[in-house]
Amino acid sequence: AAPNAPLEWLSAPGARCLFDAAPARVCHVGPLVPGTSTPGLHWHESLERLQNTSVEPTQSLESIVVGHFSASMHAQIPQSILMPWQFSAPDGFVQLLFTRPRRLLGVYLQAVSAQQRISGVQLQVRDETGSKGQWSDACHRHDLIACDPHRGPSYSASSARACWHLADCGALHARQWRLVGWPVGQPFGGVWLEIATDEMSTA
């Protein structure tokens, strides 16, 4: 996280909890903001060169990397992880590429203010077993929920019912995921992933 990030972010395990021998059932990873790497997930301007290669997890004193993420070219990159960002054109997406198949249980999207409620964003998963590699919707629940003030400390949303939560996302393990359906021109805070740790695939 950024040096000026809240203490809750600096002390959070991030994707490091995916390496623990006996972790909690869910690993909360975030915040994901275009342009800035977060503990465990590295930011890339494009994942195209990584998608067709074997991406191995790395672990060192400096960092632990279990995946990578990017956003489409129409994402307006903020100057700080504490600042909002947005898409300037339709069909924007945030894409995830893990080093090995993972199961996502849910996604939390932080709103900037109570007046700028988030809706319509969907999580998709890519089927890598077929030749076409098609994307399909992963989550069956899409809820407008009360925001968590700790996840948006620099925004005025506070605990307003303005944040977006995706849940009931099936039992599929995959390396590639993406978030689509972003409203154009609406500012967003960070994205937080809820990743299963008790049923990880070794495929």
Contacts in CASP RR format, 6 or more apart in sequence:
PFRMAT RR
TARGET T0000
AUTHOR 0000-0000-0000
METHOD contacts of the structure
MODEL  1
AAPNAPLEWLSAPGARCLFDAAPARVCHVGPLVPGTSTPGLHWHESLERL
QNTSVEPTQSLESIVVGHFSASMHAQIPQSILMPWQFSAPDGFVQLLFTR
PRRLLGVYLQAVSAQQRISGVQLQVRDETGSKGQWSDACHRHDLIACDPH
RGPSYSASSARACWHLADCGALHARQWRLVGWPVGQPFGGVWLEIATDEM
STA
1 9 0 8 1.000
1 10 0 8 1.000
1 12 0 8 1.000
1 31 0 8 1.000
1 38 0 8 1.000
1 39 0 8 1.000
1 81 0 8 1.000
2 36 0 8 1.000
2 80 0 8 1.000
2 81 0 8 1.000
2 82 0 8 1.000
4 80 0 8 1.000
4 82 0 8 1.000
5 81 0 8 1.000
5 82 0 8 1.000
6 150 0 8 1.000
6 153 0 8 1.000
8 150 0 8 1.000
8 153 0 8 1.000
9 30 0 8 1.000
9 31 0 8 1.000
12 28 0 8 1.000
12 30 0 8 1.000
12 39 0 8 1.000
13 27 0 8 1.000
13 39 0 8 1.000
14 27 0 8 1.000
14 28 0 8 1.000
14 29 0 8 1.000
14 30 0 8 1.000
14 38 0 8 1.000
14 39 0 8 1.000
14 40 0 8 1.000
15 27 0 8 1.000
15 29 0 8 1.000
15 38 0 8 1.000
15 39 0 8 1.000
15 40 0 8 1.000
15 41 0 8 1.000
15 64 0 8 1.000
15 65 0 8 1.000
15 66 0 8 1.000
15 67 0 8 1.000
15 195 0 8 1.000
16 39 0 8 1.000
16 40 0 8 1.000
16 64 0 8 1.000
17 23 0 8 1.000
17 24 0 8 1.000
17 27 0 8 1.000
17 28 0 8 1.000
17 197 0 8 1.000
18 27 0 8 1.000
18 66 0 8 1.000
18 102 0 8 1.000
18 195 0 8 1.000
18 197 0 8 1.000
18 200 0 8 1.000
19 59 0 8 1.000
19 64 0 8 1.000
19 66 0 8 1.000
20 197 0 8 1.000
23 197 0 8 1.000
24 197 0 8 1.000
25 196 0 8 1.000
25 197 0 8 1.000
25 198 0 8 1.000
26 105 0 8 1.000
26 194 0 8 1.000
26 195 0 8 1.000
26 196 0 8 1.000
26 197 0 8 1.000
27 194 0 8 1.000
27 195 0 8 1.000
27 196 0 8 1.000
27 197 0 8 1.000
28 192 0 8 1.000
28 193 0 8 1.000
28 194 0 8 1.000
28 195 0 8 1.000
29 38 0 8 1.000
29 39 0 8 1.000
29 40 0 8 1.000
29 41 0 8 1.000
29 192 0 8 1.000
29 193 0 8 1.000
29 195 0 8 1.000
30 38 0 8 1.000
30 39 0 8 1.000
30 41 0 8 1.000
30 190 0 8 1.000
30 191 0 8 1.000
30 192 0 8 1.000
30 193 0 8 1.000
31 38 0 8 1.000
31 81 0 8 1.000
31 110 0 8 1.000
31 151 0 8 1.000
31 189 0 8 1.000
31 190 0 8 1.000
31 191 0 8 1.000
31 192 0 8 1.000
32 38 0 8 1.000
32 41 0 8 1.000
32 69 0 8 1.000
32 94 0 8 1.000
32 190 0 8 1.000
32 191 0 8 1.000
32 192 0 8 1.000
32 193 0 8 1.000
33 78 0 8 1.000
33 81 0 8 1.000
33 85 0 8 1.000
33 189 0 8 1.000
33 190 0 8 1.000
33 191 0 8 1.000
34 43 0 8 1.000
34 70 0 8 1.000
34 71 0 8 1.000
34 75 0 8 1.000
34 77 0 8 1.000
34 78 0 8 1.000
34 85 0 8 1.000
34 94 0 8 1.000
35 43 0 8 1.000
35 71 0 8 1.000
35 77 0 8 1.000
35 78 0 8 1.000
36 43 0 8 1.000
36 81 0 8 1.000
37 43 0 8 1.000
38 81 0 8 1.000
39 63 0 8 1.000
39 64 0 8 1.000
40 63 0 8 1.000
40 64 0 8 1.000
40 65 0 8 1.000
40 66 0 8 1.000
40 67 0 8 1.000
41 65 0 8 1.000
41 66 0 8 1.000
41 67 0 8 1.000
41 68 0 8 1.000
41 69 0 8 1.000
41 96 0 8 1.000
42 65 0 8 1.000
42 67 0 8 1.000
42 68 0 8 1.000
42 69 0 8 1.000
43 68 0 8 1.000
43 69 0 8 1.000
43 70 0 8 1.000
44 50 0 8 1.000
44 68 0 8 1.000
44 69 0 8 1.000
44 70 0 8 1.000
45 70 0 8 1.000
46 70 0 8 1.000
47 68 0 8 1.000
47 69 0 8 1.000
47 70 0 8 1.000
47 95 0 8 1.000
47 97 0 8 1.000
50 68 0 8 1.000
50 97 0 8 1.000
51 97 0 8 1.000
51 176 0 8 1.000
55 67 0 8 1.000
55 68 0 8 1.000
55 97 0 8 1.000
55 98 0 8 1.000
55 99 0 8 1.000
55 175 0 8 1.000
56 99 0 8 1.000
57 64 0 8 1.000
57 65 0 8 1.000
57 66 0 8 1.000
57 67 0 8 1.000
57 99 0 8 1.000
57 100 0 8 1.000
58 64 0 8 1.000
58 65 0 8 1.000
59 65 0 8 1.000
65 99 0 8 1.000
66 98 0 8 1.000
66 99 0 8 1.000
66 102 0 8 1.000
67 96 0 8 1.000
67 97 0 8 1.000
67 98 0 8 1.000
67 99 0 8 1.000
68 96 0 8 1.000
68 97 0 8 1.000
69 94 0 8 1.000
69 95 0 8 1.000
69 96 0 8 1.000
69 97 0 8 1.000
70 94 0 8 1.000
70 95 0 8 1.000
71 92 0 8 1.000
71 93 0 8 1.000
71 94 0 8 1.000
71 95 0 8 1.000
72 87 0 8 1.000
72 91 0 8 1.000
72 92 0 8 1.000
72 93 0 8 1.000
72 94 0 8 1.000
72 95 0 8 1.000
74 87 0 8 1.000
74 88 0 8 1.000
74 89 0 8 1.000
74 91 0 8 1.000
74 92 0 8 1.000
75 85 0 8 1.000
75 86 0 8 1.000
75 87 0 8 1.000
75 88 0 8 1.000
75 92 0 8 1.000
75 94 0 8 1.000
76 85 0 8 1.000
76 86 0 8 1.000
76 87 0 8 1.000
76 88 0 8 1.000
77 85 0 8 1.000
78 84 0 8 1.000
78 85 0 8 1.000
82 153 0 8 1.000
82 154 0 8 1.000
83 154 0 8 1.000
84 112 0 8 1.000
84 155 0 8 1.000
84 187 0 8 1.000
84 188 0 8 1.000
84 189 0 8 1.000
85 187 0 8 1.000
85 188 0 8 1.000
85 189 0 8 1.000
86 184 0 8 1.000
86 185 0 8 1.000
86 186 0 8 1.000
86 187 0 8 1.000
86 188 0 8 1.000
87 182 0 8 1.000
87 183 0 8 1.000
87 184 0 8 1.000
87 185 0 8 1.000
88 184 0 8 1.000
88 185 0 8 1.000
89 184 0 8 1.000
90 184 0 8 1.000
91 180 0 8 1.000
92 180 0 8 1.000
92 181 0 8 1.000
92 182 0 8 1.000
93 178 0 8 1.000
93 179 0 8 1.000
93 180 0 8 1.000
93 181 0 8 1.000
93 182 0 8 1.000
94 178 0 8 1.000
94 179 0 8 1.000
94 182 0 8 1.000
94 191 0 8 1.000
95 176 0 8 1.000
95 177 0 8 1.000
95 178 0 8 1.000
95 179 0 8 1.000
96 176 0 8 1.000
96 177 0 8 1.000
96 178 0 8 1.000
96 193 0 8 1.000
97 175 0 8 1.000
97 176 0 8 1.000
98 174 0 8 1.000
98 175 0 8 1.000
98 176 0 8 1.000
98 177 0 8 1.000
99 175 0 8 1.000
100 175 0 8 1.000
100 200 0 8 1.000
100 201 0 8 1.000
100 202 0 8 1.000
100 203 0 8 1.000
101 173 0 8 1.000
101 174 0 8 1.000
101 175 0 8 1.000
101 200 0 8 1.000
101 201 0 8 1.000
101 203 0 8 1.000
102 173 0 8 1.000
102 174 0 8 1.000
102 175 0 8 1.000
102 195 0 8 1.000
102 196 0 8 1.000
102 200 0 8 1.000
102 201 0 8 1.000
103 169 0 8 1.000
103 170 0 8 1.000
103 171 0 8 1.000
103 172 0 8 1.000
103 173 0 8 1.000
103 195 0 8 1.000
103 196 0 8 1.000
103 199 0 8 1.000
103 200 0 8 1.000
103 201 0 8 1.000
104 123 0 8 1.000
104 125 0 8 1.000
104 138 0 8 1.000
104 169 0 8 1.000
104 177 0 8 1.000
104 193 0 8 1.000
104 194 0 8 1.000
104 195 0 8 1.000
104 196 0 8 1.000
105 167 0 8 1.000
105 169 0 8 1.000
105 194 0 8 1.000
105 195 0 8 1.000
105 196 0 8 1.000
106 123 0 8 1.000
106 139 0 8 1.000
106 165 0 8 1.000
106 166 0 8 1.000
106 167 0 8 1.000
106 169 0 8 1.000
106 193 0 8 1.000
106 194 0 8 1.000
107 121 0 8 1.000
107 123 0 8 1.000
107 139 0 8 1.000
107 165 0 8 1.000
107 166 0 8 1.000
107 179 0 8 1.000
107 191 0 8 1.000
107 192 0 8 1.000
107 193 0 8 1.000
107 194 0 8 1.000
108 148 0 8 1.000
108 151 0 8 1.000
108 163 0 8 1.000
108 164 0 8 1.000
108 165 0 8 1.000
108 191 0 8 1.000
108 192 0 8 1.000
108 194 0 8 1.000
109 118 0 8 1.000
109 121 0 8 1.000
109 163 0 8 1.000
109 164 0 8 1.000
109 165 0 8 1.000
109 188 0 8 1.000
109 189 0 8 1.000
109 190 0 8 1.000
109 191 0 8 1.000
109 192 0 8 1.000
110 147 0 8 1.000
110 148 0 8 1.000
110 151 0 8 1.000
110 152 0 8 1.000
110 155 0 8 1.000
110 157 0 8 1.000
110 163 0 8 1.000
110 188 0 8 1.000
110 189 0 8 1.000
110 190 0 8 1.000
110 191 0 8 1.000
110 192 0 8 1.000
111 117 0 8 1.000
111 118 0 8 1.000
111 147 0 8 1.000
111 155 0 8 1.000
111 157 0 8 1.000
111 160 0 8 1.000
111 162 0 8 1.000
111 163 0 8 1.000
111 164 0 8 1.000
111 188 0 8 1.000
111 189 0 8 1.000
112 155 0 8 1.000
112 156 0 8 1.000
112 157 0 8 1.000
112 187 0 8 1.000
112 188 0 8 1.000
112 189 0 8 1.000
113 155 0 8 1.000
113 156 0 8 1.000
113 157 0 8 1.000
113 160 0 8 1.000
113 162 0 8 1.000
114 156 0 8 1.000
114 157 0 8 1.000
114 158 0 8 1.000
114 160 0 8 1.000
114 161 0 8 1.000
114 162 0 8 1.000
115 162 0 8 1.000
116 157 0 8 1.000
116 162 0 8 1.000
116 186 0 8 1.000
116 187 0 8 1.000
117 144 0 8 1.000
117 161 0 8 1.000
117 162 0 8 1.000
118 144 0 8 1.000
118 162 0 8 1.000
118 163 0 8 1.000
118 164 0 8 1.000
118 183 0 8 1.000
118 186 0 8 1.000
118 188 0 8 1.000
119 142 0 8 1.000
119 144 0 8 1.000
119 164 0 8 1.000
119 183 0 8 1.000
120 142 0 8 1.000
120 164 0 8 1.000
120 181 0 8 1.000
120 183 0 8 1.000
121 164 0 8 1.000
121 166 0 8 1.000
121 179 0 8 1.000
121 180 0 8 1.000
121 181 0 8 1.000
121 182 0 8 1.000
122 137 0 8 1.000
122 138 0 8 1.000
122 139 0 8 1.000
122 142 0 8 1.000
122 166 0 8 1.000
122 179 0 8 1.000
122 180 0 8 1.000
122 181 0 8 1.000
123 137 0 8 1.000
123 138 0 8 1.000
123 139 0 8 1.000
123 166 0 8 1.000
123 169 0 8 1.000
123 177 0 8 1.000
123 178 0 8 1.000
123 179 0 8 1.000
124 135 0 8 1.000
124 136 0 8 1.000
124 137 0 8 1.000
124 138 0 8 1.000
124 177 0 8 1.000
124 178 0 8 1.000
124 179 0 8 1.000
124 180 0 8 1.000
125 135 0 8 1.000
125 136 0 8 1.000
125 138 0 8 1.000
125 172 0 8 1.000
125 174 0 8 1.000
125 176 0 8 1.000
125 177 0 8 1.000
126 133 0 8 1.000
126 134 0 8 1.000
126 135 0 8 1.000
126 174 0 8 1.000
126 175 0 8 1.000
126 176 0 8 1.000
126 177 0 8 1.000
126 178 0 8 1.000
127 133 0 8 1.000
127 134 0 8 1.000
127 135 0 8 1.000
127 136 0 8 1.000
127 174 0 8 1.000
128 174 0 8 1.000
128 175 0 8 1.000
128 176 0 8 1.000
135 178 0 8 1.000
138 169 0 8 1.000
138 170 0 8 1.000
138 172 0 8 1.000
138 177 0 8 1.000
139 166 0 8 1.000
139 167 0 8 1.000
139 168 0 8 1.000
139 169 0 8 1.000
139 170 0 8 1.000
140 167 0 8 1.000
140 168 0 8 1.000
140 169 0 8 1.000
140 170 0 8 1.000
141 165 0 8 1.000
141 166 0 8 1.000
141 167 0 8 1.000
141 168 0 8 1.000
142 164 0 8 1.000
142 165 0 8 1.000
142 166 0 8 1.000
143 164 0 8 1.000
143 165 0 8 1.000
143 167 0 8 1.000
144 161 0 8 1.000
144 162 0 8 1.000
144 163 0 8 1.000
144 164 0 8 1.000
144 165 0 8 1.000
145 161 0 8 1.000
145 163 0 8 1.000
145 164 0 8 1.000
145 165 0 8 1.000
146 159 0 8 1.000
146 160 0 8 1.000
146 161 0 8 1.000
146 163 0 8 1.000
147 157 0 8 1.000
147 158 0 8 1.000
147 159 0 8 1.000
147 160 0 8 1.000
147 161 0 8 1.000
147 162 0 8 1.000
147 163 0 8 1.000
148 159 0 8 1.000
148 163 0 8 1.000
149 158 0 8 1.000
149 159 0 8 1.000
151 190 0 8 1.000
151 192 0 8 1.000
152 189 0 8 1.000
152 190 0 8 1.000
155 189 0 8 1.000
157 163 0 8 1.000
171 199 0 8 1.000
173 199 0 8 1.000
173 200 0 8 1.000
173 201 0 8 1.000
173 203 0 8 1.000
179 191 0 8 1.000
182 188 0 8 1.000
END
